Amino acid sequence: MAGHQDPNYVTENPFEGRGRAMKGNDFPDTGYGFAVGGGFFITMFIIAVIVEAAVRL
């Protein structure tokens, strides 16, 4: 048997190994991403405010 005729037939990818999907909750990862992204923009804003204040002196 060379292959399946059904175009929707899904085979297991040997490179993915067992347990392909993360079993944990996505909420903590979402919170970390939000905090890191928000922290980056807050840091950029604070630097911009400091530079703006330094230029006005």
Contacts in CASP RR format, 6 or more apart in sequence:
PFRMAT RR
TARGET T0000
AUTHOR 0000-0000-0000
METHOD contacts of the structure
MODEL  1
MAGHQDPNYVTENPFEGRGRAMKGNDFPDTGYGFAVGGGFFITMFIIAVI
VEAAVRL
13 20 0 8 1.000
END
